[in-house]
Structures are given as C-alpha cells and as structure tokens.
C-alpha cells in the first residue's frame, strides 16, 4: 500500500512539474518552446534605454519581432549554419574571451573602488618621459634603463625643463612632437601602474620612477579638473577624404556652412543628419551619438560639445582632424553616485589584473574544495620512486608502465591516471631526471591539477552563471542571424539587379526630389565676358558643348561650365542665386552666375534612389522569407503567459 501511494505521488509530482513547465512557455515556434524568462529577458534588454519613446514596445508588440528573430535562428540551425567551421571558430574565440573573468579569482576591496570612483570624477593632465625596457629584459639591460631614467629625473629635479628633456630623451615616438604631453585622462584609460602613480603625484610635481610593460616612466602632473559629467550629442559631419587638399577642405566647409544655416533656421536636425552627415553610423539615428566624457572623445570635438550651455543648443561649424562638424546638445548628465556605478567599477577592477592582482592560487583552492579533489599520495610516491630509479641524466620520459593506469587525481566525477600526468609532463618539455625529483614533480602536479580544474570549470559556466549563459547564447544566435540574413536577404537584394529592376517597375513610385535647380554654374574669365555670356543665354537654351565651342579655344578656357542638378543646401553658389542663401566666402559674383530652372517634385529614377529602393526590396524579400518560415514552423503564442509580463514604463 505504501509503495502504491508513493508511485501515485510520483506521478502527480511529474504531472505538476510538466504542467508548470508548459504554463511557463510563452511561445512555441515549430517544435521549439520559449520560456517566459528567456522572452522577458530579451524584451527588457531591447526596450530599455530607448532613445525615442515611440520605439518602445509592449510585450505583445515585441513578440512579433522576437518570433521573426527566432524563426531565422531556428532555420539557420536546421540548415547547419552552426556546424560551419568559420562559425564554430568565431564562437569558440568569443567564448574563450567571455569565460576569462569567470576562470579567475580577482580580489578587490572598498579602497580600490573608492579610488577608481574618485579618478573617474577627476581627470588629470600629465606629461611623461619613457625609457623603454621589456618585462623580459636581461638584468643588465634593465639596470641600464633604470640608470638612464634616474639620471633624467635628477636633471629635472635640479631645474631642467621637463618638456625639453622629454622631446630630446623620451623613447615615446610622439615625444619629439608633443614634448611628452598626454593630455587629460581618468580611471581605466592608462595602464594601471601609470594611472596609479599619476594620481598619487601632487599637481605640479614630478613622480617617482614607475615601471609598466612599456618601460620606465617619469610623470609630470600638469593639472586636475572635475569631470563635467557625460554628454550626449547629435552631430552632422562632412568628412575629410584621405590626404585632402586645403582647397577640398575649404569646399567642404562651404557645404557645412549651408547645412548649419538650415540647422539654425529651424530645420529638423535629425533629418539633416540623415541626409547630409558622412558619419553613416550616427546618421541613421539622426546623428545621435552615445554618451561620452571629455577624455574619451577627440579633444576639439569634446571641447565644443561641453561648451554648449543648454539642451538643444547648436555649435558653430567646428573642425577636427577628421572633418567639419555641427554639434547639437541632447543631454548632459552629472557623474552618477558611487552606488549606481559600483557594479560597473567592481567589474572593471575584477577584469584588470594590474589593479587588483590575479589570485590563481585562491581560485585553485576554491575549485579543489568545491569539487572535492583527491590525490592518491601512494601512486604519486610510486611516480617519484620510478623517476629516482631511472634517473640517468639522459631520460626524457618517465617509465610508468607498471602504474600507468592507476588513478592519481579525482574530482567531481572525473579521474586522471598516472599516465595522464606523464603525458602532461611531456607537453611541458620538462624531464624530471634529477637526484631529488619530488619538489619538481609536486610543482608539475599542482599545475596539472589546476589545468584540469579550469578545463572542467569552463564546461560548467553555463550551468553556474546565468549571465554567462545568456550573453553566450545571444552571441551564438547573433552570428547565426547575421550569416543567414546575409545569404537570404542582403546578398540577394544587392546581387539580383534584374529582380530589383522588376521590383522597381512594378512598385508604386514614392521617392521624389525636393525642389531642384537643374542647369549650369558658369564662371567667366572676367566681368565683361560674364555679361556677354549671360546676355547670349537670355531666353535661350544652349548646351555646354555649344558654349565651350563658342568661347573657348585649344589654348585658353574663357568659360568654365559645371552642369548641376541640386537641391537647396547642396551647392552654396546655387543657394545664393536661387534660394537667397548667404554669399559664399571668397565668391566673386562679377564673373560667376547660374543658368537653368527649378523643378518641383521630380520623380527619382532607380539609379537616383538605388539605396532606397534596394532597402524596400530587402524588406519585401525578408517578408516573403518570414512568411515561408511561419508556414514551415507554426507559431503558437501563449497569450495567458504573455499577459503576465509587465510593460516597461
């Protein structure tokens, strides 16, 4: 009776667990169930920190996007994309990097957190002198480098100018030009020994000698300033081509000036960025960039951005080494309090072995205890005896045949034999053929055990760390999504020009030019010739060839004619004559004029709107593909579970 009752309880328990699992499934795609936790984690991640509130989704709205994503990933796995060598290698490399912080035991304390928080709030400006010496350098080379840097410090303390010494003696290649000046920096932006010494040295003073992996340094602390916080801006950029001439840069300035006039006259900044900015990544988002501080942005750009006083203010056209920029302030936020930054600070400290010292021994001890490691001391003693018996000074292996299969180490459900240990020794290229082998073998055994513990711990990360499993799966699915989308959508749309032409021919034409000027910009040799050409064209239409034949000779170009078809803001000269724009800098209206007419709402042909129609074509291809996937993998949403998921406010 008791046994029958136990069986009944077991059946009831199994049915209850099964029902709970089923009740937790929010959607089933084909035969793949998706639990509420997985869906909710993705929903919250993709609907938090949204720049535009209109892009925020409810769980029900997000379900459509999520299903489309999962359909593609499931199809990629069905087609074997996850077995391709390039995918396996990329994922393996990513996992190795992701696993590193989980396979060490980095200790840190409150003092470290407080120090790094202070340093994130206070930037230091410093100069340095470097005398190079590698970590592997011979003692004699290390001493020579030390003596050299010590002599330089003595000269500076005695009154020599730091910047002059830096320009003449520093082995940092940039010192000849910048005299050692590094500018401002804060926490986590320099190698830690350098950062630590820079912040421990009073402003205006020269540091003690400090060594990093690059060599020996002297640091002069020039200034400290409070970080004004983080700023978010939008920008419009006209990028300098490589090795651009000053003439090209000046022409780009004219274009930037005309955009600035639009931006400060009430035009939508985001639309201007999408249309004109050469920074395509931010342009797609209306020019909006991520938050930055003064030290992690190009100095000239950061200076102009932080000089803006109010949200919505727009800078003048400013120059950086990369181009002309117009900057609009979106938001300035003060440094966050310590408790809000604590988790991020602790994570950065843990991942930086120079800040808080790797403690491999502590992590090894932790794993040995957790997995109940056991070492068979009897078999280890037999290994030592065999080595001593065979020691000849020539042997490169240990003859372990009598005990090769004896268990030496065990932990969790794993066992390793004396033979396994011997194989490891050979990979270390170490032959313990010595009169007293025990200490050397003990060191090798500890390394062997640590190696095997780390290998096993690596296999447990998904089980032990939910955050690791989530990020790893996101990356796994992200690679699959990219690869299959490339094959099924992007490559098709870009390569199949015949299908694109057919799509264009059959689609409703929806892309039109704004008001455009079509004609010529004509520059004459002198004012008299300008008047003559303009009079000739009054009420007439003449081609470029007709004009050049009439006024130019083989040896002399009296008239230069540039045919244009431009919208307002694209050509400063046309803007000036046609749309009452500002007079371009350096422009001579006595010799230059425009001839042509403005055209309203002219339809863009395929070559003019290739990118737009190609994007629409991609959307059609994707929709057709998604429809086919939904037919292949039926989607069943559990609305009862979906309704339990709270909206993100």
C-alpha positions as CSV (number, residue, x, y, z in Angstrom):
1,X,0.0,0.0,0.0
2,X,2.8,2.4,0.9
3,X,4.6,1.6,-2.3
4,X,1.4,2.2,-4.4
5,X,0.8,5.5,-2.6
6,X,4.4,6.6,-3.4
7,X,4.0,5.8,-7.0
8,X,0.8,7.9,-7.1
9,X,2.6,10.8,-5.5
10,X,5.5,10.5,-8.0
11,X,3.0,10.5,-11.0
12,X,1.2,13.6,-9.5
13,X,4.5,15.4,-8.9
14,X,5.7,14.6,-12.5
15,X,2.4,15.9,-14.0
16,X,2.6,19.0,-11.8
17,X,6.1,19.8,-12.9
18,X,5.2,19.1,-16.6
19,X,2.2,21.4,-16.2
20,X,4.3,24.2,-14.6
21,X,6.8,24.0,-17.5
22,X,4.0,24.1,-20.1
23,X,2.4,27.0,-18.3
24,X,5.7,28.9,-18.4
25,X,6.1,28.6,-22.2
26,X,5.2,32.0,-23.8
27,X,5.6,30.9,-27.4
28,X,6.2,27.7,-29.4
29,X,7.9,28.0,-32.8
30,X,7.7,24.8,-34.7
31,X,8.8,22.3,-32.0
32,X,10.9,24.8,-30.1
33,X,9.3,26.1,-26.8
34,X,10.5,29.5,-25.5
35,X,10.1,30.1,-21.7
36,X,8.8,33.2,-20.2
37,X,12.2,34.0,-18.6
38,X,14.1,33.9,-21.9
39,X,11.5,36.0,-23.7
40,X,11.2,38.5,-20.9
41,X,15.0,39.0,-20.6
42,X,15.1,39.8,-24.4
43,X,12.1,42.1,-24.1
44,X,13.6,44.1,-21.3
45,X,17.1,44.3,-22.8
46,X,15.7,45.6,-26.1
47,X,13.2,48.0,-24.6
48,X,15.4,49.7,-22.0
49,X,17.3,52.9,-22.7
50,X,15.3,53.6,-25.8
51,X,16.3,57.0,-27.3
52,X,12.8,57.7,-28.8
53,X,9.8,56.7,-26.7
54,X,7.8,55.9,-29.8
55,X,10.1,52.9,-30.4
56,X,9.3,51.3,-27.1
57,X,7.2,48.2,-27.4
58,X,4.7,46.4,-25.3
59,X,5.4,42.7,-24.7
60,X,2.7,41.8,-27.3
61,X,4.2,44.2,-29.9
62,X,7.7,42.9,-29.2
63,X,6.5,39.3,-29.7
64,X,6.3,39.8,-33.4
65,X,9.9,41.0,-33.6
66,X,11.1,38.2,-31.3
67,X,9.3,35.5,-33.3
68,X,10.9,36.7,-36.6
69,X,14.3,36.6,-34.9
70,X,13.8,33.1,-33.5
71,X,12.4,31.8,-36.9
72,X,15.7,32.9,-38.6
73,X,17.8,31.3,-35.9
74,X,15.9,28.1,-35.9
75,X,16.1,27.9,-39.7
76,X,19.9,28.6,-39.6
77,X,20.3,25.7,-37.2
78,X,18.1,23.5,-39.4
79,X,20.3,24.3,-42.4
80,X,23.5,23.5,-40.4
81,X,24.9,27.1,-40.2
82,X,26.1,26.3,-36.7
83,X,28.3,23.5,-38.0
84,X,30.3,25.6,-40.5
85,X,33.9,25.9,-39.4
86,X,34.0,29.7,-39.6
87,X,31.0,29.9,-37.2
88,X,32.5,27.3,-34.8
89,X,35.9,29.1,-34.8
90,X,34.3,32.5,-34.2
91,X,32.1,31.3,-31.4
92,X,34.9,29.4,-29.8
93,X,37.1,32.5,-29.8
94,X,34.3,34.6,-28.3
95,X,33.5,32.1,-25.6
96,X,37.2,32.0,-24.6
97,X,37.2,35.8,-24.1
98,X,33.8,35.8,-22.3
99,X,35.0,33.0,-20.0
100,X,38.2,34.7,-18.8
101,X,36.7,36.7,-15.9
102,X,34.8,33.6,-14.7
103,X,38.0,31.5,-14.5
104,X,40.0,33.7,-12.2
105,X,39.6,34.9,-8.7
106,X,40.4,38.6,-8.6
107,X,40.3,40.2,-5.2
108,X,39.4,43.8,-4.6
109,X,38.5,45.9,-1.6
110,X,36.5,49.0,-0.9
111,X,39.6,51.3,-1.0
112,X,40.1,50.3,-4.7
113,X,36.5,51.0,-5.5
114,X,36.7,54.4,-3.8
115,X,40.0,55.3,-5.6
116,X,38.7,54.4,-9.0
117,X,35.4,56.3,-8.4
118,X,37.4,59.4,-7.4
119,X,39.6,59.1,-10.5
120,X,36.5,58.8,-12.8
121,X,35.3,62.1,-11.4
122,X,38.7,63.9,-11.6
123,X,40.7,64.0,-14.8
124,X,44.4,64.5,-14.6
125,X,46.5,66.2,-17.3
126,X,50.1,64.8,-17.4
127,X,53.3,64.7,-19.4
128,X,55.7,61.7,-19.4
129,X,59.1,60.5,-20.3
130,X,59.6,56.9,-21.4
131,X,62.8,54.8,-21.4
132,X,61.9,51.5,-23.0
133,X,62.7,48.2,-21.4
134,X,60.6,45.0,-21.9
135,X,59.4,42.8,-19.0
136,X,61.7,40.0,-20.3
137,X,64.8,42.2,-20.5
138,X,68.1,40.9,-19.1
139,X,69.2,42.3,-15.7
140,X,72.0,44.3,-17.3
141,X,69.5,46.0,-19.8
142,X,67.0,46.7,-17.0
143,X,69.8,48.3,-14.9
144,X,70.9,50.4,-17.9
145,X,67.4,51.7,-18.4
146,X,66.9,52.5,-14.7
147,X,70.2,54.4,-14.6
148,X,69.2,56.4,-17.6
149,X,65.7,57.4,-16.3
150,X,67.2,58.1,-12.9
151,X,69.7,60.5,-14.4
152,X,67.0,62.3,-16.3
153,X,64.9,62.7,-13.1
154,X,67.9,64.1,-11.3
155,X,68.4,66.7,-14.1
156,X,64.7,67.7,-13.8
157,X,64.8,68.0,-10.1
158,X,67.9,70.2,-10.4
159,X,65.9,72.6,-12.6
160,X,66.0,71.2,-16.2
161,X,62.8,71.8,-18.2
162,X,60.6,68.6,-18.3
163,X,59.2,69.2,-21.8
164,X,62.7,69.8,-23.3
165,X,64.1,66.7,-21.7
166,X,61.1,64.7,-23.0
167,X,61.5,66.0,-26.6
168,X,65.2,65.1,-26.6
169,X,65.4,61.9,-24.5
170,X,62.0,60.2,-24.3
171,X,61.7,57.0,-26.3
172,X,58.0,57.5,-26.8
173,X,57.9,58.2,-30.6
174,X,55.4,61.0,-30.2
175,X,57.5,63.0,-27.7
176,X,59.5,64.8,-30.4
177,X,56.3,66.5,-31.5
178,X,54.2,66.8,-28.3
179,X,57.1,67.1,-25.8
180,X,55.6,64.3,-23.8
181,X,52.2,65.9,-23.2
182,X,49.5,63.2,-22.9
183,X,46.5,65.5,-22.2
184,X,43.7,64.6,-19.8
185,X,42.8,61.1,-18.7
186,X,40.9,59.4,-15.9
187,X,40.4,55.9,-14.4
188,X,40.9,52.8,-16.7
189,X,42.4,54.8,-19.6
190,X,46.1,54.2,-18.9
191,X,47.9,51.0,-17.8
192,X,47.3,50.8,-14.1
193,X,50.8,51.4,-12.6
194,X,51.0,54.6,-14.7
195,X,47.5,55.7,-13.6
196,X,48.2,55.0,-10.0
197,X,51.5,57.0,-9.9
198,X,49.9,59.9,-11.8
199,X,47.1,60.2,-9.2
200,X,49.5,59.8,-6.3
201,X,51.8,62.5,-7.5
202,X,50.8,66.1,-6.5
203,X,49.8,68.5,-9.2
204,X,52.8,70.4,-10.5
205,X,55.3,67.8,-9.3
206,X,57.4,65.1,-11.0
207,X,56.7,61.5,-10.0
208,X,59.0,58.8,-8.7
209,X,60.2,56.3,-11.4
210,X,57.4,53.9,-12.3
211,X,57.6,50.8,-14.4
212,X,55.0,49.5,-16.8
213,X,55.1,46.8,-19.5
214,X,56.5,49.5,-21.8
215,X,59.4,50.5,-19.6
216,X,60.3,53.1,-17.0
217,X,58.3,56.4,-16.9
218,X,58.6,59.8,-15.3
219,X,55.3,61.6,-15.0
220,X,54.8,65.4,-14.5
221,X,51.2,66.1,-13.3
222,X,50.1,69.3,-15.0
223,X,46.6,69.8,-13.8
224,X,43.5,68.2,-12.3
225,X,39.9,69.1,-13.2
226,X,36.5,67.9,-12.2
227,X,34.8,65.8,-14.9
228,X,31.7,67.8,-16.0
229,X,29.8,64.6,-16.4
230,X,28.7,62.8,-19.6
231,X,27.2,64.4,-22.6
232,X,25.0,63.1,-25.4
233,X,25.0,65.0,-28.7
234,X,23.9,64.6,-32.2
235,X,26.3,65.7,-35.0
236,X,26.4,66.3,-38.7
237,X,29.9,65.6,-40.2
238,X,31.4,66.4,-43.6
239,X,34.4,64.0,-43.6
240,X,37.8,64.9,-45.0
241,X,38.9,62.5,-47.7
242,X,42.3,60.9,-47.1
243,X,45.1,63.4,-47.9
244,X,42.6,66.1,-48.7
245,X,43.9,69.3,-50.0
246,X,43.2,72.6,-48.3
247,X,41.0,73.5,-51.3
248,X,38.9,70.4,-50.8
249,X,38.6,71.1,-47.1
250,X,37.5,74.7,-47.9
251,X,34.8,73.4,-50.3
252,X,33.6,71.0,-47.6
253,X,33.4,74.0,-45.2
254,X,31.1,75.8,-47.6
255,X,28.8,72.7,-47.6
256,X,28.9,72.5,-43.8
257,X,28.1,76.2,-43.6
258,X,25.0,75.8,-45.7
259,X,23.8,72.9,-43.5
260,X,24.5,74.9,-40.4
261,X,22.2,77.7,-41.7
262,X,19.4,75.2,-42.2
263,X,20.0,73.7,-38.7
264,X,19.9,77.1,-37.0
265,X,16.9,78.3,-39.1
266,X,14.5,75.7,-37.7
267,X,15.1,72.7,-40.0
268,X,14.9,69.3,-38.3
269,X,18.4,68.4,-37.1
270,X,17.8,64.7,-37.2
271,X,16.6,64.8,-40.8
272,X,19.6,67.0,-41.8
273,X,21.9,64.4,-40.2
274,X,20.3,61.5,-42.1
275,X,20.5,63.4,-45.3
276,X,23.9,65.1,-45.2
277,X,26.2,63.5,-42.5
278,X,29.1,61.4,-43.6
279,X,29.1,59.6,-40.3
280,X,26.7,56.9,-41.5
281,X,26.5,55.1,-38.2
282,X,25.2,58.0,-36.3
283,X,23.3,59.5,-39.3
284,X,20.9,56.5,-39.3
285,X,20.0,57.6,-35.8
286,X,19.5,61.2,-36.6
287,X,23.1,62.0,-35.8
288,X,22.8,60.9,-32.1
289,X,25.9,59.5,-30.5
290,X,26.4,57.6,-27.3
291,X,27.2,59.5,-24.0
292,X,30.9,60.4,-23.7
293,X,33.2,62.3,-21.3
294,X,35.9,64.8,-22.3
295,X,38.7,62.2,-22.2
296,X,37.1,59.6,-24.4
297,X,36.4,61.8,-27.3
298,X,38.5,63.8,-29.8
299,X,39.6,66.9,-27.7
300,X,38.4,69.5,-30.2
301,X,35.0,67.8,-30.6
302,X,34.6,67.3,-26.8
303,X,35.5,70.9,-26.1
304,X,32.9,72.3,-28.5
305,X,30.3,69.8,-27.2
306,X,30.8,70.6,-23.5
307,X,30.8,74.4,-24.3
308,X,27.1,74.2,-25.3
309,X,25.1,75.6,-22.4
310,X,21.6,74.1,-22.9
311,X,20.0,71.1,-24.4
312,X,19.1,71.9,-28.0
313,X,21.9,74.4,-28.4
314,X,23.8,74.0,-31.7
315,X,27.5,74.7,-32.1
316,X,29.2,76.6,-34.9
317,X,30.9,74.6,-37.6
318,X,34.0,73.1,-35.9
319,X,37.0,71.3,-37.3
320,X,38.6,68.1,-36.0
321,X,41.3,66.1,-37.7
322,X,38.5,64.0,-39.3
323,X,36.2,66.6,-40.8
324,X,33.8,69.5,-40.2
325,X,31.1,69.0,-37.5
326,X,27.9,70.7,-36.4
327,X,27.0,69.6,-32.9
328,X,23.7,69.7,-31.1
329,X,23.5,69.1,-27.4
330,X,20.9,66.4,-26.5
331,X,21.5,65.8,-22.8
332,X,24.2,66.5,-20.1
333,X,24.1,64.3,-17.1
334,X,26.3,64.7,-14.0
335,X,28.5,61.9,-12.6
336,X,26.4,59.2,-11.1
337,X,26.7,58.5,-7.4
338,X,29.0,55.7,-6.3
339,X,26.3,53.2,-5.6
340,X,24.9,53.4,-9.1
341,X,28.4,52.9,-10.5
342,X,29.6,50.3,-8.0
343,X,28.7,47.2,-10.1
344,X,30.5,48.6,-13.2
345,X,33.5,49.7,-11.2
346,X,33.8,46.3,-9.5
347,X,33.5,44.5,-12.8
348,X,36.3,46.7,-14.4
349,X,38.5,46.1,-11.3
350,X,38.0,42.3,-11.5
351,X,38.9,42.2,-15.2
352,X,42.1,44.2,-14.7
353,X,44.8,42.0,-13.2
354,X,47.1,45.0,-12.7
355,X,44.5,46.8,-10.5
356,X,43.7,44.0,-8.2
357,X,46.1,41.2,-8.6
358,X,45.1,37.9,-10.1
359,X,44.9,35.3,-7.4
360,X,45.2,32.0,-9.2
361,X,46.1,30.1,-6.0
362,X,42.9,31.3,-4.3
363,X,40.8,30.3,-7.2
364,X,42.5,26.9,-7.4
365,X,41.9,26.3,-3.7
366,X,38.2,27.2,-4.2
367,X,37.8,24.7,-7.0
368,X,39.6,22.0,-5.2
369,X,37.2,22.4,-2.2
370,X,34.1,22.7,-4.4
371,X,34.8,19.6,-6.5
372,X,36.3,17.6,-3.6
373,X,39.6,17.0,-5.2
374,X,41.5,13.9,-4.1
375,X,45.1,13.0,-4.9
376,X,46.4,9.4,-4.4
377,X,49.6,10.1,-2.5
378,X,50.6,6.4,-2.7
379,X,50.6,6.5,-6.6
380,X,52.4,9.8,-6.5
381,X,55.1,8.3,-4.3
382,X,55.4,5.5,-6.8
383,X,56.0,8.0,-9.6
384,X,58.7,9.7,-7.6
385,X,60.4,6.3,-6.9
386,X,60.2,5.3,-10.6
387,X,61.9,8.6,-11.6
388,X,64.6,8.1,-9.0
389,X,65.2,4.6,-10.2
390,X,65.5,5.6,-13.8
391,X,67.4,8.8,-13.4
392,X,70.4,8.8,-15.7
393,X,70.6,12.4,-16.8
394,X,69.5,11.4,-20.3
395,X,66.0,10.1,-20.0
396,X,63.2,12.5,-21.3
397,X,60.3,10.4,-20.1
398,X,59.2,8.6,-17.0
399,X,58.7,4.8,-17.5
400,X,55.4,4.4,-15.7
401,X,54.2,1.1,-17.3
402,X,53.6,-0.6,-14.0
403,X,51.3,2.1,-12.7
404,X,50.3,3.9,-15.9
405,X,46.5,3.2,-15.4
406,X,46.5,3.9,-11.7
407,X,44.2,6.8,-10.6
408,X,46.3,9.7,-9.5
409,X,43.8,12.5,-9.3
410,X,40.0,12.6,-9.0
411,X,37.3,15.3,-8.6
412,X,33.7,15.6,-9.3
413,X,33.0,12.5,-11.5
414,X,36.4,12.7,-13.3
415,X,39.6,10.6,-12.8
416,X,43.1,11.1,-14.2
417,X,45.7,8.4,-14.2
418,X,49.5,8.4,-13.7
419,X,49.7,8.1,-17.5
420,X,47.6,11.2,-18.0
421,X,50.0,13.1,-15.7
422,X,53.1,11.8,-17.6
423,X,51.5,12.9,-20.9
424,X,51.1,16.4,-19.4
425,X,54.7,16.5,-18.3
426,X,55.9,15.9,-21.8
427,X,53.8,18.8,-23.1
428,X,55.7,21.0,-20.6
429,X,59.0,19.9,-22.2
430,X,60.3,19.1,-18.8
431,X,62.3,15.9,-17.9
432,X,62.4,15.4,-14.1
433,X,65.6,13.3,-14.3
434,X,67.2,14.7,-11.1
435,X,68.5,13.3,-7.9
436,X,65.7,14.8,-5.8
437,X,62.6,14.8,-8.2
438,X,59.9,15.3,-5.5
439,X,59.7,19.1,-5.4
440,X,59.8,19.5,-9.2
441,X,57.1,16.8,-9.6
442,X,55.0,18.4,-6.9
443,X,55.0,21.7,-8.8
444,X,54.1,20.0,-12.0
445,X,51.3,18.0,-10.4
446,X,49.8,21.3,-9.0
447,X,49.9,22.8,-12.5
448,X,48.4,19.7,-13.9
449,X,45.6,19.7,-11.4
450,X,44.9,23.4,-11.9
451,X,44.8,22.9,-15.7
452,X,42.2,20.1,-15.4
453,X,40.2,22.0,-12.8
454,X,40.0,25.0,-15.1
455,X,39.1,22.8,-18.1
456,X,36.2,21.3,-16.1
457,X,35.1,24.7,-14.6
458,X,34.9,26.0,-18.2
459,X,32.4,23.4,-19.1
460,X,30.2,24.4,-16.1
461,X,29.9,28.1,-16.8
462,X,26.5,27.9,-18.5
463,X,25.2,25.9,-15.5
464,X,26.7,28.0,-12.7
465,X,26.3,31.5,-14.2
466,X,23.0,32.6,-15.8
467,X,24.5,35.8,-17.0
468,X,27.3,33.9,-18.9
469,X,24.8,31.6,-20.4
470,X,22.6,34.4,-21.6
471,X,25.3,36.5,-23.1
472,X,26.9,33.5,-24.8
473,X,23.5,32.4,-26.3
474,X,22.9,36.0,-27.5
475,X,26.2,35.9,-29.3
476,X,25.6,32.4,-30.7
477,X,22.2,33.4,-32.1
478,X,23.5,36.8,-33.3
479,X,26.2,35.2,-35.5
480,X,23.6,32.8,-36.9
481,X,21.2,35.6,-37.6
482,X,23.8,37.7,-39.4
483,X,25.1,34.8,-41.5
484,X,21.7,33.6,-42.7
485,X,20.3,37.1,-43.2
486,X,23.3,37.8,-45.4
487,X,22.6,34.8,-47.6
488,X,18.9,35.0,-47.7
489,X,18.3,38.8,-47.8
490,X,21.2,41.2,-48.2
491,X,23.2,39.3,-50.8
492,X,20.1,38.6,-52.8
493,X,18.9,42.2,-52.8
494,X,22.4,43.6,-53.7
495,X,23.3,41.0,-56.4
496,X,20.0,40.3,-58.2
497,X,19.8,43.5,-60.2
498,X,17.2,42.0,-62.5
499,X,14.8,41.3,-59.7
500,X,15.4,44.8,-58.2
501,X,14.6,46.4,-61.6
502,X,11.4,44.3,-61.9
503,X,10.5,45.3,-58.3
504,X,11.1,49.0,-59.2
505,X,9.0,48.7,-62.4
506,X,6.1,47.1,-60.5
507,X,6.2,49.2,-57.4
508,X,4.4,52.5,-56.6
509,X,6.9,55.3,-57.2
510,X,7.3,57.0,-53.9
511,X,10.6,58.8,-53.9
512,X,10.8,62.3,-55.3
513,X,13.3,65.1,-55.4
514,X,12.6,68.2,-53.4
515,X,12.6,71.4,-55.3
516,X,15.7,71.2,-57.5
517,X,17.7,73.5,-59.6
518,X,18.8,71.9,-62.9
519,X,21.2,73.9,-65.1
520,X,24.8,75.2,-65.0
521,X,27.1,77.2,-62.8
522,X,29.1,79.3,-65.3
523,X,32.4,81.1,-64.4
524,X,33.8,83.5,-67.0
525,X,37.3,84.8,-67.2
526,X,36.3,88.4,-66.5
527,X,33.2,90.5,-65.8
528,X,32.9,91.7,-69.4
529,X,32.8,88.1,-70.7
530,X,30.3,87.1,-67.9
531,X,27.9,89.8,-69.2
532,X,28.3,88.7,-72.7
533,X,27.6,85.0,-71.9
534,X,24.6,85.9,-69.7
535,X,23.1,88.1,-72.5
536,X,23.6,85.4,-75.0
537,X,21.7,82.9,-72.8
538,X,18.9,85.3,-72.0
539,X,15.8,83.5,-73.2
540,X,17.8,80.8,-75.0
541,X,18.9,77.3,-74.2
542,X,22.4,76.3,-75.3
543,X,24.3,73.1,-74.5
544,X,27.6,73.1,-72.6
545,X,29.3,72.0,-75.8
546,X,27.9,74.9,-77.8
547,X,29.1,77.4,-75.2
548,X,32.6,76.0,-74.9
549,X,32.9,75.8,-78.7
550,X,31.9,79.5,-78.9
551,X,34.0,80.9,-76.1
552,X,36.9,78.5,-75.5
553,X,40.0,77.8,-77.7
554,X,42.5,75.0,-77.6
555,X,44.9,77.1,-75.5
556,X,42.5,79.1,-73.4
557,X,39.4,78.3,-71.3
558,X,37.5,81.6,-71.1
559,X,34.4,80.0,-69.6
560,X,34.1,77.1,-67.2
561,X,30.7,75.4,-67.1
562,X,29.6,73.0,-64.4
563,X,26.3,71.2,-65.0
564,X,24.3,70.6,-61.8
565,X,21.1,69.2,-60.5
566,X,20.9,70.1,-56.8
567,X,18.5,70.6,-54.0
568,X,18.6,73.5,-51.6
569,X,21.7,73.3,-49.4
570,X,23.8,71.2,-51.8
571,X,25.6,74.0,-53.6
572,X,26.4,77.3,-51.9
573,X,26.5,79.2,-55.2
574,X,23.1,77.9,-56.4
575,X,21.7,78.6,-52.9
576,X,22.9,82.2,-53.2
577,X,21.3,82.9,-56.6
578,X,18.2,80.7,-56.4
579,X,17.2,80.4,-52.7
580,X,18.6,83.7,-51.3
581,X,21.3,81.9,-49.4
582,X,24.3,83.6,-47.8
583,X,27.1,84.7,-50.1
584,X,29.8,82.0,-50.1
585,X,33.2,83.0,-48.7
586,X,35.6,84.1,-51.4
587,X,32.9,84.0,-54.1
588,X,33.1,86.6,-56.9
589,X,29.6,87.2,-58.3
590,X,31.0,89.6,-61.0
591,X,32.3,86.6,-63.0
592,X,30.1,83.7,-61.9
593,X,26.3,83.2,-62.4
594,X,23.9,80.3,-62.8
595,X,21.6,79.4,-65.7
596,X,18.7,77.0,-65.5
597,X,15.4,76.4,-63.8
598,X,13.9,75.0,-60.7
599,X,11.8,71.8,-61.0
600,X,9.2,70.7,-58.4
601,X,8.5,67.1,-57.3
602,X,10.6,65.3,-59.9
603,X,10.5,61.6,-59.5
604,X,13.7,59.8,-58.7
605,X,14.6,57.1,-61.2
606,X,16.1,53.8,-59.9
607,X,19.7,54.9,-60.2
608,X,19.0,58.1,-58.2
609,X,17.2,56.2,-55.4
610,X,19.1,52.9,-55.6
611,X,19.7,52.7,-51.9
612,X,16.1,53.5,-51.0
613,X,14.5,51.0,-53.5
614,X,17.1,48.4,-52.6
615,X,16.1,48.8,-48.9
616,X,12.5,48.4,-49.8
617,X,13.3,45.4,-51.9
618,X,15.2,43.8,-49.0
619,X,12.1,44.3,-46.8
620,X,10.0,42.5,-49.4
621,X,12.4,39.6,-49.6
622,X,12.5,39.4,-45.8
623,X,8.7,39.5,-45.5
624,X,8.4,36.7,-48.1
625,X,11.0,34.6,-46.3
626,X,9.4,35.2,-42.9
627,X,6.0,34.1,-44.3
628,X,7.6,30.9,-45.6
629,X,9.3,30.2,-42.3
630,X,6.0,30.7,-40.4
631,X,4.4,28.1,-42.7
632,X,7.4,25.8,-42.0
633,X,7.5,26.4,-38.3
634,X,4.0,27.2,-37.0
635,X,3.9,29.8,-34.2
636,X,1.7,29.4,-31.2
637,X,1.7,32.2,-28.6
638,X,0.5,31.5,-25.1
639,X,-1.4,34.7,-24.5
640,X,-2.2,33.8,-20.9
641,X,1.6,33.8,-20.1
642,X,2.3,36.8,-22.3
643,X,-0.2,39.0,-20.5
644,X,1.6,38.4,-17.2
645,X,4.7,40.2,-18.5
646,X,4.8,43.8,-17.3
647,X,5.2,46.7,-19.7
648,X,8.4,48.7,-19.4
649,X,7.5,52.2,-18.4
